[in-house]
Amino acid sequence: MADKISPMPITSSATKKLRVDKRKTLINKKIRTQALKTIKLFKAKPEEKKLAEVFSNIDRAAKKRIFHPKKADRLKSRLSKLVAKK
């Protein structure tokens, strides 16, 4: 059982990295949740006015690499089509 991976960091730099990762995870989760929530609300009731806010949230998530840039473009395209249908 000597080759079993330890769940806790051993070196001091690994401890610091864990601390940074926890902080970044919280920030990324907040940005992702906000983007997905605005997308969901927009899909329920697509309006031209809300489009800028939704695009802003999607772009912010793409900039932070929470969404892949091409996924962000695809989302924006599909949401624009919803407004055009109306």
FIVOKOL-81948 format. One record per atom (N, C-alpha, C): x, y, z; atom name. Coordinates in pm, whole numbers, plus 50000, padded with zeros to 5 digits. Layout:
PT     u     v     w atom
PT     X     Y     Z   CA
...
# end
This chain:
PT     u     v     w atom
PT 50080 49880 50000    N
PT 50000 50000 50000   CA
PT 50085 50128 50000    C
PT 50213 50113 49981    N
PT 50302 50228 49982   CA
PT 50280 50319 49862    C
PT 50225 50263 49751    N
PT 50206 50343 49631   CA
PT 50072 50417 49632    C
PT 49998 50412 49741    N
PT 49870 50481 49751   CA
PT 49894 50633 49755    C
PT 49813 50708 49682    N
PT 49830 50853 49673   CA
PT 49773 50920 49798    C
PT 49850 51010 49854    N
PT 49808 51083 49973   CA
PT 49707 51191 49936    C
PT 49598 51202 50010    N
PT 49498 51303 49977   CA
PT 49540 51446 50014    C
PT 49635 51457 50103    N
PT 49680 51589 50146   CA
PT 49815 51622 50081    C
PT 49838 51752 50054    N
PT 49967 51791 49996   CA
PT 50081 51769 50095    C
PT 50194 51732 50040    N
PT 50309 51702 50125   CA
PT 50403 51822 50132    C
PT 50438 51879 50018    N
PT 50531 51992 50017   CA
PT 50458 52122 50048    C
PT 50535 52220 50089    N
PT 50475 52350 50124   CA
PT 50419 52420 50001    C
PT 50485 52402 49886    N
PT 50435 52465 49764   CA
PT 50302 52401 49720    C
PT 50287 52271 49744    N
PT 50162 52202 49711   CA
PT 50050 52251 49802    C
PT 50082 52282 49927    N
PT 49983 52336 50020   CA
PT 49935 52473 49973    C
PT 50029 52555 49930    N
PT 49994 52689 49879   CA
PT 49910 52677 49752    C
PT 49946 52584 49664    N
PT 49872 52561 49540   CA
PT 49728 52518 49570    C
PT 49711 52434 49669    N
PT 49578 52389 49709   CA
PT 49494 52506 49756    C
PT 49557 52596 49832    N
PT 49488 52715 49883   CA
PT 49442 52804 49767    C
PT 49530 52825 49670    N
PT 49498 52906 49552   CA
PT 49388 52840 49469    C
PT 49399 52708 49451    N
PT 49300 52634 49373   CA
PT 49161 52642 49434    C
PT 49153 52634 49565    N
PT 49023 52646 49633   CA
PT 48961 52782 49607    C
PT 49043 52887 49614    N
PT 48995 53023 49592   CA
PT 48948 53040 49448    C
PT 49028 52992 49353    N
PT 48993 53004 49211   CA
PT 48868 52922 49177    C
PT 48854 52806 49242    N
PT 48736 52722 49218   CA
PT 48609 52796 49258    C
PT 48613 52864 49370    N
PT 48497 52941 49415   CA
PT 48463 53054 49318    C
PT 48565 53125 49273    N
PT 48545 53236 49179   CA
PT 48490 53185 49047    C
PT 48550 53077 48995    N
PT 48506 53020 48868   CA
PT 48364 52966 48877    C
PT 48331 52904 48990    N
PT 48197 52849 49008   CA
PT 48094 52962 49009    C
PT 48129 53074 49071    N
PT 48039 53189 49076   CA
PT 48013 53243 48935    C
PT 48120 53258 48855    N
PT 48108 53310 48719   CA
PT 48026 53213 48633    C
PT 48055 53084 48645    N
PT 47983 52982 48567   CA
PT 47834 52980 48602    C
PT 47804 52982 48732    N
PT 47665 52981 48777   CA
PT 47590 53103 48727    C
PT 47654 53218 48735    N
PT 47591 53342 48690   CA
PT 47563 53337 48539    C
PT 47657 53288 48463    N
PT 47640 53278 48317   CA
PT 47527 53182 48283    C
PT 47527 53065 48345    N
PT 47424 52966 48316   CA
PT 47286 53012 48359    C
PT 47280 53085 48471    N
PT 47152 53136 48520   CA
PT 47094 53240 48425    C
PT 47179 53330 48375    N
PT 47129 53432 48281   CA
PT 47087 53368 48149    C
PT 47158 53264 48106    N
PT 47121 53193 47983   CA
PT 46984 53128 48000    C
PT 46965 53063 48114    N
PT 46838 52995 48141   CA
PT 46721 53094 48144    C
PT 46742 53207 48211    N
PT 46637 53309 48218   CA
PT 46607 53367 48080    C
PT 46713 53384 48000    N
PT 46695 53439 47866   CA
PT 46619 53342 47777    C
PT 46650 53214 47788    N
PT 46581 53114 47705   CA
PT 46433 53107 47740    C
PT 46400 53129 47867    N
PT 46260 53126 47908   CA
PT 46182 53244 47850    C
PT 46249 53359 47842    N
PT 46183 53479 47792   CA
PT 46283 53563 47713    C
PT 46306 53528 47585    N
PT 46407 53600 47506   CA
PT 46363 53743 47472    C
PT 46445 53839 47509    N
PT 46420 53980 47478   CA
PT 46550 54043 47430    C
PT 46536 54138 47340    N
PT 46652 54208 47283   CA
PT 46732 54280 47392    C
PT 46663 54334 47493    N
PT 46729 54410 47599   CA
PT 46824 54323 47683    C
PT 46783 54199 47708    N
PT 46862 54110 47793   CA
PT 46984 54051 47721    C
PT 46983 54059 47589    N
PT 47087 53995 47509   CA
PT 47228 54044 47545    C
PT 47243 54173 47566    N
PT 47375 54230 47599   CA
PT 47427 54177 47731    C
PT 47340 54165 47829    N
PT 47379 54114 47961   CA
PT 47423 53967 47951    C
PT 47346 53889 47876    N
PT 47378 53748 47859   CA
PT 47512 53733 47786    C
PT 47531 53811 47679    N
PT 47657 53806 47604   CA
PT 47775 53844 47694    C
PT 47755 53942 47779    N
PT 47860 53986 47869   CA
PT 47901 53873 47963    C
PT 47802 53804 48019    N
PT 47832 53693 48110   CA
PT 47900 53578 48038    C
PT 47857 53549 47917    N
PT 47919 53441 47839   CA
PT 48064 53478 47805    C
PT 48086 53603 47763    N
PT 48222 53647 47730   CA
PT 48314 53645 47851    C
PT 48261 53681 47967    N
PT 48341 53679 48089   CA
PT 48383 53536 48121    C
PT 48292 53442 48106    N
PT 48323 53301 48132   CA
PT 48425 53249 48029    C
PT 48412 53292 47905    N
PT 48506 53248 47802   CA
PT 48645 53307 47825    C
PT 48649 53431 47870    N
PT 48777 53496 47897   CA
PT 48853 53423 48009    C
PT 48779 53376 48108    N
PT 48839 53303 48219   CA
PT 48860 53155 48187    C
PT 48824 53115 48063    N
PT 48836 52977 48015   CA
PT 48746 52881 48093    C
PT 48636 52932 48147    N
PT 48537 52847 48211   CA
PT 48455 52780 48100    C
PT 48425 52857 47996    N
PT 48368 52802 47872   CA
PT 48477 52811 47766    C
PT 48481 52714 47678    N
PT 48572 52721 47564   CA
PT 48525 52836 47475    C
PT 48616 52914 47417    N
PT 48576 53028 47334   CA
PT 48479 52991 47221    C
PT 48497 52875 47161    N
PT 48406 52835 47054   CA
PT 48269 52797 47109    C
PT 48265 52743 47229    N
PT 48136 52714 47292   CA
PT 48063 52845 47321    C
PT 48137 52946 47364    N
PT 48078 53077 47391   CA
PT 48018 53135 47262    C
PT 48092 53124 47153    N
PT 48042 53173 47024   CA
PT 47915 53098 46982    C
PT 47916 52967 47004    N
PT 47800 52886 46966   CA
PT 47678 52924 47050    C
PT 47698 52943 47180    N
PT 47589 52985 47268   CA
PT 47531 53119 47225    C
PT 47620 53213 47196    N
PT 47575 53347 47156   CA
PT 47497 53342 47026    C
PT 47542 53258 46933    N
PT 47474 53244 46805   CA
PT 47333 53188 46825    C
PT 47322 53085 46905    N
PT 47192 53021 46928   CA
PT 47097 53112 47003    C
PT 47150 53191 47096    N
PT 47064 53284 47170   CA
PT 47018 53398 47079    C
PT 47103 53440 46988    N
PT 47065 53545 46892   CA
PT 46951 53496 46802    C
PT 46956 53367 46766    N
PT 46852 53310 46682   CA
PT 46717 53311 46755    C
PT 46719 53295 46886    N
PT 46594 53298 46962   CA
PT 46526 53434 46952    C
PT 46608 53540 46955    N
PT 46554 53676 46944   CA
PT 46503 53698 46802    C
PT 46574 53647 46703    N
PT 46534 53666 46564   CA
PT 46402 53596 46533    C
PT 46377 53482 46599    N
PT 46253 53407 46578   CA
PT 46131 53490 46621    C
PT 46147 53564 46727    N
PT 46037 53641 46784   CA
PT 45985 53748 46696    C
# end
